[in-house]
Amino acid sequence: MLYDNATRVIHVNNVAQVPQTLVSAARQAGRSWVLHKIPPASPTPKALKARYEDAKSWFPGRRAGEIIHVHYAPNGYYFWGAKAKKVLHFHGTDARIDSTQPIKRELIKISIAQADAIAYSTPDLKEHLKKLTDRAVYLPNPAPPIPPDLPEAIRGRIVFNTRWDESKGGLSLVRAAQLLVRNGYEVIGFNWGVYAPQAKAAGVKLLPLMSQDKFTKLLSSGELIVGQVEFPALSISDMQSLATGRPLIAIGPSEECPIIRATRKNLSEVCLEAARTLMGSSSPAPRTWLETHHGVKHCLKQWEKLYGAL
């Protein structure tokens, strides 16, 4: 297959809005890409019925695709048996956890065997995928579009951009937030994750989830932002945080990434020190780094390079 602008690419599943961001950019650039969103996975009768109904409409229609790019590995059955070229894309939990669970692991292995290419979204997943395949390649996630009218920071406000659970830093996030509240800072977070009740009890003002644009604007209202400290990678929320130019505390993927580094062990201390010394500062450097490594044009070029090799 020779890939060009007219090649029909179907992306399956909108993980963290990553496929939507790239598909929108590709279509604006004249590519023949589309996104097929699928119902959330859950072992409930309602969810299973929704997946069944989606599959009934999907399988006849997928013949139109010349490349089927499935996001999140347990969904690989969406390309099983298709004549199109197949890309299986790992996004995180599917590599770290799902691939170790007996049933899901077998499903993933079938998809890997059928895939013409295998990709992963953050560099830290490479080690996990070595246990499954030696064909996996890194495809960078694109940073979401930046709203044009980001607000000024609110004095004394610190925003936690991530969900409150083990995959993001667990109770270390709650302890850091509690320390900041006790020192007089306004701490904003999201009602998201298993430890959200503990965060609320610690004094964090929890807000509901919101659209990408509203989320980025809220991040910009903080003088300091705290991200995930569990895996050496940038989450999409971390990218949105970098786009604001505000100081970001996170674990990060590399030494050159313009963040304040922290881990579970030292998060509270790093947060308090940054709050005392960096509140009110802002810099264009994080946005410049983000555009170079995760800009839409850069990512589109990398993804199309993979398609060209199929």
C-alpha positions as CSV (number, residue, x, y, z in Angstrom):
1,M,0.0,0.0,0.0
2,L,1.3,3.5,-0.9
3,Y,0.2,6.0,1.7
4,D,-0.8,9.5,0.4
5,N,-3.3,12.3,1.3
6,A,-6.2,10.3,-0.2
7,T,-5.5,7.1,1.9
8,R,-8.6,6.4,4.0
9,V,-7.6,6.1,7.6
10,I,-10.1,5.2,10.3
11,H,-9.2,5.9,13.9
12,V,-11.1,3.8,16.4
13,N,-11.7,5.1,19.9
14,N,-11.1,8.6,21.1
15,V,-8.6,8.0,24.0
16,A,-8.0,11.3,25.9
17,Q,-9.0,13.2,22.8
18,V,-5.7,12.3,21.2
19,P,-7.2,10.8,18.0
20,Q,-9.7,13.6,17.7
21,T,-6.9,16.2,17.9
22,L,-4.9,14.5,15.1
23,V,-7.9,13.6,12.9
24,S,-9.1,17.3,13.0
25,A,-5.6,18.5,12.1
26,A,-5.3,15.9,9.3
27,R,-8.6,16.7,7.8
28,Q,-7.7,20.4,7.8
29,A,-4.5,19.5,5.9
30,G,-6.5,17.6,3.3
31,R,-6.1,14.0,4.6
32,S,-8.8,11.4,4.3
33,W,-9.0,10.6,8.0
34,V,-12.1,9.9,10.1
35,L,-12.8,9.0,13.8
36,H,-15.0,6.2,14.9
37,K,-15.9,6.8,18.6
38,I,-17.0,3.7,20.5
39,P,-19.1,3.3,23.7
40,P,-17.1,3.0,27.0
41,A,-16.2,-0.5,28.1
42,S,-17.9,-1.9,31.2
43,P,-19.2,-5.3,32.2
44,T,-22.7,-3.9,32.7
45,P,-25.7,-5.1,30.5
46,K,-26.2,-1.5,29.2
47,A,-22.5,-1.1,28.2
48,L,-22.3,-4.6,26.6
49,K,-25.4,-3.9,24.6
50,A,-24.0,-0.5,23.4
51,R,-20.8,-2.2,22.3
52,Y,-22.8,-4.9,20.5
53,E,-24.9,-2.3,18.6
54,D,-21.7,-0.4,17.7
55,A,-20.0,-3.5,16.4
56,K,-23.1,-4.4,14.3
57,S,-22.8,-1.0,12.5
58,W,-19.0,-1.0,12.5
59,F,-18.0,-4.3,10.9
60,P,-19.9,-3.7,7.5
61,G,-18.7,-0.1,7.3
62,R,-15.0,-0.7,8.1
63,R,-14.4,-2.0,4.5
64,A,-14.1,1.7,3.5
65,G,-10.9,2.0,5.5
66,E,-7.5,1.4,3.9
67,I,-5.8,1.8,7.4
68,I,-7.6,1.0,10.6
69,H,-5.8,2.5,13.6
70,V,-7.2,1.2,16.9
71,H,-6.5,3.1,20.1
72,Y,-6.2,1.2,23.4
73,A,-5.1,-2.4,22.9
74,P,-8.1,-4.4,24.3
75,N,-10.2,-2.9,21.5
76,G,-8.0,-4.6,18.9
77,Y,-10.9,-6.9,17.9
78,Y,-12.3,-3.9,15.9
79,F,-9.7,-4.8,13.2
80,W,-9.7,-8.6,13.5
81,G,-10.0,-10.1,10.0
82,A,-10.1,-6.8,8.2
83,K,-8.3,-6.5,4.8
84,A,-7.1,-3.0,5.7
85,K,-3.6,-2.4,7.1
86,K,-3.9,-2.5,10.9
87,V,-2.3,-0.3,13.6
88,L,-2.6,-1.2,17.3
89,H,-1.9,1.8,19.6
90,F,-1.1,1.4,23.3
91,H,-2.0,4.4,25.5
92,G,-1.0,3.5,29.1
93,T,-3.1,1.2,31.3
94,D,-3.5,-1.2,28.5
95,A,0.3,-1.8,28.5
96,R,0.9,-1.5,32.3
97,I,-2.1,-3.4,33.6
98,D,-4.4,-5.0,31.0
99,S,-1.5,-6.8,29.4
100,T,-0.8,-8.6,32.7
101,Q,-4.4,-9.9,33.2
102,P,-4.9,-13.3,31.7
103,I,-8.0,-12.8,29.5
104,K,-7.1,-9.3,28.3
105,R,-3.6,-10.4,27.7
106,E,-4.8,-13.2,25.3
107,L,-7.0,-10.7,23.4
108,I,-4.1,-8.3,23.1
109,K,-1.8,-11.0,21.8
110,I,-4.3,-11.9,19.1
111,S,-4.4,-8.2,18.0
112,I,-0.6,-7.9,18.1
113,A,-0.4,-11.0,15.8
114,Q,-2.8,-9.4,13.3
115,A,-1.4,-5.8,13.5
116,D,0.8,-4.5,10.7
117,A,2.3,-1.9,13.1
118,I,2.2,-1.4,16.9
119,A,2.6,2.0,18.6
120,Y,2.8,3.4,22.1
121,S,2.0,6.9,23.3
122,T,4.6,7.7,26.0
123,P,8.2,6.6,26.2
124,D,7.8,4.8,29.6
125,L,5.6,2.2,27.9
126,K,8.5,0.8,25.9
127,E,9.7,-1.5,28.8
128,H,6.2,-2.9,29.2
129,L,5.8,-3.7,25.5
130,K,9.1,-5.5,25.3
131,K,7.3,-8.4,27.1
132,L,4.7,-8.5,24.3
133,T,6.5,-7.6,21.1
134,D,9.7,-6.2,19.6
135,R,7.9,-4.3,16.9
136,A,6.4,-1.4,18.9
137,V,7.4,2.2,18.0
138,Y,6.8,5.5,19.8
139,L,4.2,7.9,18.4
140,P,4.1,11.2,20.4
141,N,0.8,12.4,21.6
142,P,-0.3,15.8,20.2
143,A,-0.9,18.6,22.6
144,P,-4.5,19.8,22.5
145,P,-5.2,23.2,20.8
146,I,-4.5,26.2,23.0
147,P,-7.5,28.6,23.6
148,P,-6.6,32.1,22.4
149,D,-7.9,33.9,25.5
150,L,-6.2,32.3,28.5
151,P,-7.0,34.2,31.7
152,E,-4.5,35.7,34.1
153,A,-3.5,33.8,37.2
154,I,-5.4,34.3,40.4
155,R,-3.2,35.3,43.3
156,G,-2.5,32.4,45.7
157,R,-4.3,29.7,43.5
158,I,-2.7,26.3,42.9
159,V,-4.4,23.8,40.5
160,F,-4.0,20.0,40.6
161,N,-4.5,18.9,37.0
162,T,-4.8,15.1,37.5
163,R,-7.2,12.6,38.9
164,W,-6.8,11.4,42.4
165,D,-5.8,7.8,42.1
166,E,-2.8,5.5,42.2
167,S,-1.9,5.8,38.5
168,K,-1.2,9.5,39.0
169,G,0.5,9.6,42.4
170,G,-2.0,8.2,44.9
171,L,-2.3,9.7,48.4
172,S,1.0,11.7,47.8
173,L,-1.2,14.1,45.8
174,V,-3.6,14.4,48.7
175,R,-0.9,15.0,51.2
176,A,0.7,17.7,49.1
177,A,-2.6,19.4,48.6
178,Q,-3.3,19.3,52.3
179,L,0.0,20.9,53.1
180,L,-0.6,23.7,50.6
181,V,-4.1,24.4,52.1
182,R,-2.7,24.5,55.6
183,N,-0.2,27.1,54.4
184,G,-2.9,29.4,53.1
185,Y,-3.1,28.6,49.4
186,E,-6.3,28.1,47.5
187,V,-6.1,24.6,46.0
188,I,-8.3,23.6,43.1
189,G,-8.8,20.1,41.8
190,F,-11.3,17.9,40.0
191,N,-13.9,15.6,41.3
192,W,-12.2,12.7,39.6
193,G,-10.6,9.5,41.0
194,V,-10.9,7.2,43.9
195,Y,-9.1,9.6,46.3
196,A,-11.3,12.6,45.5
197,P,-13.2,12.3,48.8
198,Q,-9.9,12.5,50.7
199,A,-8.8,15.5,48.6
200,K,-12.1,17.3,49.5
201,A,-11.6,16.5,53.2
202,A,-8.1,18.0,52.9
203,G,-9.6,21.3,51.8
204,V,-9.3,21.0,48.0
205,K,-12.1,22.8,46.1
206,L,-13.2,20.1,43.7
207,L,-14.8,21.0,40.3
208,P,-16.6,18.8,37.8
209,L,-14.9,17.6,34.6
210,M,-15.2,20.1,31.7
211,S,-14.3,20.6,28.1
212,Q,-10.7,20.9,27.0
213,D,-10.9,24.6,26.4
214,K,-12.5,25.3,29.8
215,F,-10.0,22.9,31.4
216,T,-7.0,24.8,29.9
217,K,-8.4,28.1,31.0
218,L,-8.9,26.9,34.5
219,L,-5.3,25.6,34.6
220,S,-4.2,29.1,33.5
221,S,-5.9,30.6,36.5
222,G,-3.4,28.9,38.8
223,E,-0.1,30.5,39.7
224,L,1.3,27.0,40.0
225,I,0.1,23.6,38.6
226,V,0.7,20.1,40.0
227,G,0.5,17.1,37.6
228,Q,1.0,13.4,37.8
229,V,4.1,12.0,39.6
230,E,3.7,8.2,39.0
231,F,5.1,7.5,35.5
232,P,8.0,9.3,33.7
233,A,5.8,10.7,31.0
234,L,3.6,13.8,30.2
235,S,-0.1,13.3,30.5
236,I,-2.4,15.2,28.2
237,S,-3.3,17.3,31.3
238,D,0.4,18.0,31.8
239,M,0.7,19.2,28.2
240,Q,-2.3,21.5,28.7
241,S,-0.5,22.8,31.8
242,L,2.7,23.5,29.9
243,A,0.7,25.4,27.3
244,T,-0.3,28.0,29.9
245,G,3.3,28.9,30.7
246,R,2.7,28.5,34.4
247,P,5.2,26.5,36.5
248,L,4.3,22.8,36.4
249,I,5.3,20.2,39.0
250,A,5.4,16.7,37.6
251,I,7.7,13.7,37.1
252,G,8.2,14.4,33.4
253,P,9.7,12.3,30.6
254,S,13.3,13.8,30.3
255,E,15.7,16.2,31.8
256,E,15.1,18.7,29.0
257,C,11.4,19.0,29.6
258,P,10.7,22.4,31.3
259,I,9.0,21.3,34.5
260,I,9.8,21.2,38.2
261,R,10.6,17.6,38.9
262,A,9.0,15.7,41.7
263,T,8.2,12.1,42.8
264,R,5.7,10.6,45.2
265,K,8.4,10.8,47.9
266,N,9.2,14.5,47.7
267,L,6.0,15.9,46.2
268,S,4.9,17.8,49.3
269,E,8.3,19.4,49.9
270,V,8.7,20.4,46.2
271,C,5.1,21.9,46.1
272,L,5.6,24.0,49.2
273,E,9.0,25.3,48.0
274,A,7.7,26.1,44.6
275,A,4.6,27.8,46.1
276,R,6.9,30.1,48.2
277,T,9.3,30.9,45.3
278,L,7.6,30.6,41.9
279,M,4.1,31.9,42.5
280,G,3.2,34.5,39.8
281,S,6.0,33.5,37.4
282,S,5.3,32.7,33.8
283,S,7.4,31.8,30.8
284,P,7.0,31.1,27.0
285,A,9.7,28.3,27.3
286,P,7.2,25.5,28.1
287,R,5.0,26.3,25.2
288,T,8.0,26.4,22.8
289,W,9.2,23.0,24.0
290,L,5.7,21.6,23.7
291,E,5.3,22.8,20.1
292,T,8.6,21.3,19.2
293,H,8.0,17.8,20.8
294,H,4.2,17.5,20.8
295,G,2.9,20.1,18.3
296,V,0.2,18.8,16.0
297,K,2.3,19.3,12.8
298,H,5.2,17.4,14.4
299,C,2.9,14.5,15.5
300,L,1.1,14.3,12.2
301,K,4.4,13.9,10.5
302,Q,5.5,11.1,12.8
303,W,2.2,9.3,12.5
304,E,2.2,9.5,8.7
305,K,5.8,8.3,8.6
306,L,4.5,5.1,10.3
307,Y,1.7,4.8,7.7
308,G,4.1,5.3,4.9
309,A,6.1,2.3,6.1
310,L,3.2,-0.1,6.1
